[in-house]
């Protein structure tokens, strides 16, 4: 699941657990707000910009040992 809102990624991870990989592209005002970052669990992956998605293959988004 890719989203720029950590609260959404946290809710999805809470529901789906290890069956989902959460990806947080750092963009917009959510990305660098210290309060928002501190109050949410760390996503499985963080990308510096949304365009970085093109640099990764699908297999890289599967967290080893977690997506079973």
Secondary structure, DSSP 4 states (H G I P E B T S, - for coil): -B-S-HHHHHHHHHHHGGG---EEE--TTTTT-HHHHHHSPPPSEEESSGGGGGGS-GGGGS-TTT--
